[in-house]
Amino acid sequence: MNSLWLDSINKKSFPSLSNNIETDICILGAGIFGLTCAYYLTKLGFKVTVIEKDDIGEKTTGHTTAKITSQHGLFYDYLTQAYGQKLAHDYLEANQNAIKNIKQIIDDENIKCDFEYKNNYVYTTKKSEVDVIQKEVTSVENLGFPCAFVTKAGLPFPIEGAICFKNQAEFHPLKYLYGLCNSIIKNGGEIYTHTTAINLEKDFDDTYIIYTNKHVIKSHYVIVATHYPFINFPGFYFTKMYQSTSYIIAIDTKKTLFNGMYITASSPTFSYRTAKYKGKKLLLIGGGDHKTGQPSCFQDTYGILEQEAKKFYPDSKVLFRWNTRDCISLDKIPYIGQYANTMPNVYVGTGFKKWGMTSSNVAANIIVDKICGNKNKYEYVFKSSRLKPIKNMDEMKNMIVQSTNSLLIEKLKPANMNFDEIENNSGSIIEINNEKVGIYKNPNGKIFAVKPVCTHLGCLLSWNDVDKTWDCPCHGSRFNYDGKNLYDPAFKNLDTYDLEN
Ligand SMILES: Cc1cc2nc3c(=O)[nH]c(=O)nc-3n(C[C@H](O)[C@H](O)[C@H](O)COP(=O)(O)OP(=O)(O)OC[C@H]3O[C@@H](n4cnc5c(N)ncnc54)[C@H](O)[C@@H]3O)c2cc1C
């Protein structure tokens, strides 16, 4: 399911890696984080090579909402309470700077990406939540940043209150990424697509060898920008983060649309912005979130967004539906810095918790400073090796229960469906000769059979009937019904069976 962004741009192609190479800095992954690092580093004169498993920006960044804001939901009261004013201040300042940095890149490189400054609002329609919003206003003011409590925000329905950050922004994320690619190439960088990093090893001379599905790359520094870190040990990021999926629809309406960017203060989430498409202004509505790999249905995802649209825009026509997912760390702060204590010169940026437009820029600046040996004021906030007390015990327990279920208990339980019960255009796990097999029957009854075990860490997959995919409830990898790997952290396809012969 293509996003509006992917549909409104001519795809940019790059070659695959065709021989072994050596480079200064190898960046794994060409989403907004990897390409921002590549942009800054090529500008500084480093020899930079970017490798990308699929095509440029087509994963999380190509399916985002692309609001560029330091207002990451109601966040600053939480940060102040949990980690103190200094850390909350520095988090906010780093993300405010990121907005300026993105604008600077756009101006310096003359990137036409529909960048526009907008006010951003976190709002509520519930009287009971006004106090929480007012507390957030006080916390942000105490950090020394301007914000306002408002009761009118331009939405087509009444609200009880909102916190407004002025001079935030929005853009077309793929136009921005393609602009970065042009500059990276102009600065002497190299980009290879359809080239997957499979493994990473330290060489005898303290450089790294990156094994890809094509050839090998020798590099002094490595930046893991694969969204979900693809190396499990060391790092152990799979024990510190989970993935959450959200859905977006883009609607066309004859009614006049508002001008700001909005998100609800609590669940159910509704997120709004507008975007240009073929001379029109469309309304984007996001929400329907759930932990990636948990069962979902059309009604609870796109369905509630479409209902919301119809309430205020009865003439609305849905032009696009898409979804994607992002990594969320247990303390809600991204992991940025050295990949692991035992891996010097290997860096990571992840856990952007659905606010990766600014977080990726913060991350790129920290990592560029580390490579250049400069001190970065914000590094301590995001330190990837931090061992802070876990603030989110509930999610920690969920992750342990989910992993035990999918790695062990569900694998031992007999499947509760048999082959004949699976309807066309649907899928389920069945048992054949005491082995679990994932079956999907397409609308014409053609059968696709896969081994429903995640190629990342071996969890039993679950069927996603909205997207017709096999999803991992533990770590959020996703596979098409025919077994093709779609989303990280897994990068290998599922084994398939031919049941028709
Ligand atoms: C529904 C939704 C809406 C969002 N809206 C917003 C928003 O409004 N504002 C905001 O700030 N943030 C938003 N976010 C978050 C933001 O989109 C992400 O944080 C950001 O796009 C992540 O960028 P990335 O570069 O880390 O990941 P990606 O864009 O996923 O890039 C990683 C790349 O690495 C590649 N890769 C993976 N494995 C390998 C491998 N082994 N070898 C080589 N390449 C590999 C992938 O193919 C991919 O292209 C949203 C997230 C979601 C889920």
The ligand as a MOL file (V3000), in Angstrom:
LIG
                    3D

  0  0  0     0  0            999 V3000
M  V30 BEGIN CTAB
M  V30 COUNTS 53 58 0 0 0
M  V30 BEGIN ATOM
M  V30 1 C 2.6890 6.0980 11.2250 0
M  V30 2 C 3.8850 6.9000 11.6120 0
M  V30 3 C 3.8440 8.2910 11.4890 0
M  V30 4 C 4.9640 9.0350 11.8280 0
M  V30 5 N 4.8940 10.3900 11.7410 0
M  V30 6 C 5.9450 11.1450 12.1300 0
M  V30 7 C 5.8640 12.5570 12.1240 0
M  V30 8 O 4.8440 13.1530 11.7800 0
M  V30 9 N 6.9460 13.2530 12.5370 0
M  V30 10 C 8.0870 12.6430 12.9570 0
M  V30 11 O 9.0260 13.3170 13.3690 0
M  V30 12 N 8.2030 11.2830 12.9260 0
M  V30 13 C 7.1670 10.5360 12.5300 0
M  V30 14 N 7.2560 9.1810 12.5320 0
M  V30 15 C 8.5640 8.5510 12.8350 0
M  V30 16 C 9.5060 8.6000 11.6520 0
M  V30 17 O 8.8220 8.3250 10.4580 0
M  V30 18 C 10.6350 7.5660 11.8610 0
M  V30 19 O 11.1810 7.7280 13.1410 0
M  V30 20 C 11.7450 7.7540 10.8430 0
M  V30 21 O 11.2070 7.7670 9.5410 0
M  V30 22 C 12.7540 6.6150 10.9610 0
M  V30 23 O 13.7670 6.8310 10.0330 0
M  V30 24 P 14.9560 5.7910 9.8750 0
M  V30 25 O 15.8870 6.3510 8.8820 0
M  V30 26 O 15.4680 5.4440 11.2280 0
M  V30 27 O 14.2330 4.4580 9.3590 0
M  V30 28 P 13.8000 4.0250 7.8820 0
M  V30 29 O 13.1700 5.1320 7.1510 0
M  V30 30 O 13.0060 2.7720 8.0420 0
M  V30 31 O 15.1600 3.6980 7.1860 0
M  V30 32 C 15.9190 2.5280 7.5040 0
M  V30 33 C 16.3950 1.9410 6.1890 0
M  V30 34 O 17.2900 0.8650 6.4750 0
M  V30 35 C 17.0720 -0.1490 5.5030 0
M  V30 36 N 17.5820 -1.4220 6.0470 0
M  V30 37 C 17.0270 -2.2030 7.0160 0
M  V30 38 N 17.7840 -3.2870 7.2400 0
M  V30 39 C 18.8460 -3.1790 6.4010 0
M  V30 40 C 19.9950 -3.9980 6.1670 0
M  V30 41 N 20.1920 -5.1270 6.8600 0
M  V30 42 N 20.8790 -3.5990 5.2150 0
M  V30 43 C 20.6860 -2.4360 4.5200 0
M  V30 44 N 19.6230 -1.6310 4.7040 0
M  V30 45 C 18.7210 -1.9910 5.6410 0
M  V30 46 C 15.5700 -0.1500 5.3180 0
M  V30 47 O 15.1930 -0.7680 4.0930 0
M  V30 48 C 15.2450 1.3340 5.3830 0
M  V30 49 O 15.2110 1.9390 4.1000 0
M  V30 50 C 6.1490 8.3950 12.2470 0
M  V30 51 C 6.1900 7.0110 12.3690 0
M  V30 52 C 5.0630 6.2640 12.0930 0
M  V30 53 C 5.1090 4.7980 12.3060 0
M  V30 END ATOM
M  V30 BEGIN BOND
M  V30 1 1 1 2
M  V30 2 1 2 3
M  V30 3 2 2 52
M  V30 4 2 3 4
M  V30 5 1 4 5
M  V30 6 1 4 50
M  V30 7 2 5 6
M  V30 8 1 6 7
M  V30 9 1 6 13
M  V30 10 2 7 8
M  V30 11 1 7 9
M  V30 12 1 9 10
M  V30 13 2 10 11
M  V30 14 1 10 12
M  V30 15 2 12 13
M  V30 16 1 13 14
M  V30 17 1 14 15
M  V30 18 1 14 50
M  V30 19 1 15 16
M  V30 20 1 16 17
M  V30 21 1 16 18
M  V30 22 1 18 19
M  V30 23 1 18 20
M  V30 24 1 20 21
M  V30 25 1 20 22
M  V30 26 1 22 23
M  V30 27 1 23 24
M  V30 28 2 24 25
M  V30 29 1 24 26
M  V30 30 1 24 27
M  V30 31 1 27 28
M  V30 32 2 28 29
M  V30 33 1 28 30
M  V30 34 1 28 31
M  V30 35 1 31 32
M  V30 36 1 32 33
M  V30 37 1 33 34
M  V30 38 1 33 48
M  V30 39 1 34 35
M  V30 40 1 35 36
M  V30 41 1 35 46
M  V30 42 1 36 37
M  V30 43 1 36 45
M  V30 44 2 37 38
M  V30 45 1 38 39
M  V30 46 1 39 40
M  V30 47 2 39 45
M  V30 48 1 40 41
M  V30 49 2 40 42
M  V30 50 1 42 43
M  V30 51 2 43 44
M  V30 52 1 44 45
M  V30 53 1 46 47
M  V30 54 1 46 48
M  V30 55 1 48 49
M  V30 56 2 50 51
M  V30 57 1 51 52
M  V30 58 1 52 53
M  V30 END BOND
M  V30 END CTAB
M  END
